[in-house]
């Protein structure tokens, strides 16, 4: 402190000064924090205890969680420098049986920004008046959502395994998403002869499900919006429909691809995984839209491998039904055929193939 300096208000010459004020006079004229308002009205969902904050509805809460949520969000109604430490605690607890419960929060500010002064502590109180209402999520559960997600297969019925995997995926995603999004829930599930229809509470959940589907099955995603009315504020309301369609073949199907017979192994995010029957080559079919099971289907036949002709590089096979024999070229098969054994083949469009394992 400069010699001869004194407080501009009280004239004290024996105290540290800041902006020409001693500590006592400075804090009479200044505050560490200020309240944006003294009383705050908050909506509380009568169904689940969600709190309607300025940022939107929270997830469901117990009575204790409601109080903690308010304490954690009291900063929204405080003007304060980031370096001021703030603590909150209930000063008056709400009476939940009242028509309009009230919570009074005590706010303690600890300010150590002025090096010349001791740490400054000041206290304020803020009233929270709770109004019983219904959150958007609970309202949606009663009235149904405006978002539909359809899971389909191309030109075929879905398998039970596909439906089970899809339902497990959605359940896991909802459980994860509800921690941050109270609208992440399924209103209902309808099974049709074409697939599964989900009624959802939010478009965000629909987008998340579509993203997960793309990670598991290659397919095509579509979305459409239909005007269904207006809300109280005159904002247009739309019903959204999302569709995800996966290939029309399943593991075990035979298809014709690029002129060759192929066996479907699986469907992945990369494409339809298959094996060429003639040579056993593994392939991934990305252009799956026109894939359909072969018509006619290959049918199994048994032939005895009679002999192998090295000069013509051919096998002689015998049909054990009528004992007629015929020749086939050895390059028609991916492996040597064992002489004297009976093997199971597939016959398709006049050609025979060694049946895949």
ZICOR-V423124 format. One record per pair of residues at least 12 apart in sequence whose C-alpha atoms are under 7 Angstrom apart, sorted by the first residue. I is the first residue (numbers start at 1). J is the second residue. If there is no record, write none. Layout:
i->I j->J
i->I j->J
This chain:
i->1 j->16
i->1 j->17
i->7 j->20
i->7 j->21
i->7 j->22
i->8 j->20
i->8 j->21
i->9 j->21
i->9 j->25
i->16 j->116
i->17 j->116
i->18 j->116
i->23 j->117
i->32 j->80
i->32 j->109
i->32 j->111
i->33 j->78
i->33 j->79
i->33 j->80
i->34 j->78
i->34 j->79
i->34 j->80
i->35 j->77
i->35 j->78
i->35 j->79
i->36 j->77
i->36 j->78
i->36 j->79
i->37 j->77
i->38 j->126
i->38 j->127
i->39 j->126
i->39 j->127
i->39 j->128
i->40 j->127
i->40 j->128
i->40 j->129
i->41 j->128
i->41 j->129
i->41 j->130
i->42 j->128
i->42 j->129
i->42 j->130
i->42 j->131
i->43 j->130
i->43 j->131
i->43 j->132
i->43 j->133
i->44 j->130
i->44 j->131
i->44 j->132
i->44 j->133
i->45 j->132
i->45 j->133
i->45 j->134
i->45 j->135
i->46 j->132
i->46 j->133
i->46 j->134
i->47 j->134
i->47 j->138
i->48 j->60
i->48 j->61
i->49 j->61
i->49 j->62
i->49 j->66
i->50 j->135
i->51 j->66
i->57 j->135
i->58 j->182
i->59 j->182
i->71 j->88
i->71 j->89
i->84 j->109
i->84 j->110
i->84 j->111
i->85 j->109
i->85 j->110
i->85 j->111
i->86 j->107
i->86 j->108
i->86 j->109
i->86 j->110
i->87 j->107
i->87 j->108
i->87 j->109
i->88 j->105
i->88 j->106
i->88 j->107
i->88 j->108
i->89 j->105
i->89 j->106
i->89 j->107
i->90 j->104
i->90 j->105
i->90 j->106
i->91 j->104
i->91 j->105
i->91 j->106
i->92 j->104
i->92 j->105
i->100 j->129
i->100 j->130
i->100 j->131
i->101 j->129
i->101 j->130
i->102 j->127
i->102 j->128
i->102 j->129
i->102 j->130
i->103 j->127
i->103 j->128
i->103 j->129
i->104 j->125
i->104 j->126
i->104 j->127
i->104 j->128
i->105 j->125
i->105 j->126
i->105 j->127
i->106 j->123
i->106 j->124
i->106 j->125
i->106 j->126
i->107 j->123
i->107 j->124
i->107 j->125
i->108 j->121
i->108 j->122
i->108 j->123
i->108 j->124
i->109 j->121
i->109 j->122
i->109 j->123
i->110 j->122
i->137 j->182
i->137 j->183
i->140 j->201
i->141 j->187
i->144 j->187
i->145 j->187
i->145 j->199
i->145 j->200
i->145 j->201
i->146 j->201
i->146 j->239
i->146 j->240
i->147 j->199
i->147 j->200
i->147 j->201
i->147 j->202
i->147 j->203
i->147 j->239
i->147 j->240
i->147 j->241
i->148 j->197
i->148 j->198
i->148 j->199
i->148 j->200
i->148 j->240
i->148 j->241
i->148 j->242
i->149 j->197
i->149 j->198
i->149 j->199
i->149 j->206
i->149 j->241
i->149 j->242
i->149 j->243
i->150 j->196
i->150 j->197
i->150 j->198
i->150 j->242
i->150 j->243
i->150 j->244
i->151 j->195
i->151 j->196
i->151 j->197
i->151 j->243
i->151 j->244
i->151 j->245
i->152 j->194
i->152 j->195
i->152 j->196
i->152 j->244
i->152 j->245
i->152 j->246
i->153 j->245
i->153 j->246
i->153 j->247
i->153 j->248
i->154 j->245
i->154 j->246
i->154 j->247
i->154 j->248
i->155 j->248
i->156 j->248
i->157 j->193
i->157 j->194
i->157 j->195
i->158 j->195
i->170 j->209
i->183 j->201
i->183 j->202
i->184 j->201
i->184 j->202
i->184 j->205
i->185 j->200
i->185 j->201
i->186 j->198
i->186 j->199
i->186 j->200
i->186 j->201
i->187 j->199
i->187 j->200
i->187 j->201
i->210 j->244
i->214 j->269
i->215 j->269
i->216 j->268
i->216 j->269
i->217 j->246
i->217 j->267
i->217 j->268
i->217 j->269
i->218 j->246
i->218 j->267
i->218 j->268
i->218 j->269
i->218 j->270
i->218 j->271
i->219 j->244
i->219 j->245
i->219 j->246
i->219 j->247
i->220 j->244
i->220 j->245
i->220 j->246
i->221 j->243
i->221 j->244
i->221 j->245
i->222 j->242
i->222 j->243
i->222 j->244
i->223 j->241
i->223 j->242
i->223 j->243
i->224 j->240
i->224 j->241
i->224 j->242
i->225 j->238
i->225 j->239
i->225 j->240
i->225 j->241
i->226 j->238
i->226 j->239
i->226 j->240
i->227 j->239
i->247 j->288
i->247 j->289
i->248 j->291
i->248 j->292
i->249 j->291
i->249 j->292
i->249 j->293
i->250 j->264
i->250 j->266
i->251 j->264
i->251 j->265
i->251 j->266
i->252 j->264
i->252 j->265
i->253 j->293
i->254 j->293
i->254 j->294
i->255 j->291
i->255 j->292
i->255 j->293
i->255 j->294
i->256 j->294
i->260 j->276
i->261 j->276
i->261 j->277
i->262 j->274
i->262 j->275
i->262 j->276
i->262 j->277
i->263 j->275
i->263 j->276
i->263 j->277
i->270 j->286
i->271 j->284
i->271 j->285
i->271 j->286
i->272 j->284
i->272 j->285
i->272 j->286
i->272 j->288
i->273 j->285
i->277 j->353
i->277 j->356
i->278 j->332
i->278 j->333
i->278 j->334
i->278 j->353
i->279 j->333
i->279 j->334
i->280 j->334
i->298 j->346
i->298 j->347
i->298 j->348
i->299 j->346
i->299 j->347
i->299 j->348
i->300 j->344
i->300 j->345
i->300 j->346
i->300 j->347
i->301 j->344
i->301 j->345
i->301 j->346
i->301 j->347
i->302 j->342
i->302 j->343
i->302 j->344
i->302 j->345
i->303 j->317
i->303 j->318
i->303 j->319
i->303 j->320
i->303 j->342
i->303 j->343
i->303 j->344
i->304 j->317
i->304 j->318
i->304 j->319
i->304 j->340
i->304 j->341
i->304 j->342
i->304 j->343
i->305 j->317
i->305 j->318
i->305 j->338
i->305 j->339
i->305 j->340
i->305 j->341
i->305 j->342
i->306 j->318
i->306 j->339
i->306 j->340
i->307 j->339
i->313 j->329
i->313 j->330
i->314 j->327
i->314 j->328
i->314 j->329
i->314 j->330
i->315 j->327
i->315 j->328
i->315 j->329
i->315 j->330
i->316 j->328
i->333 j->353
i->333 j->354
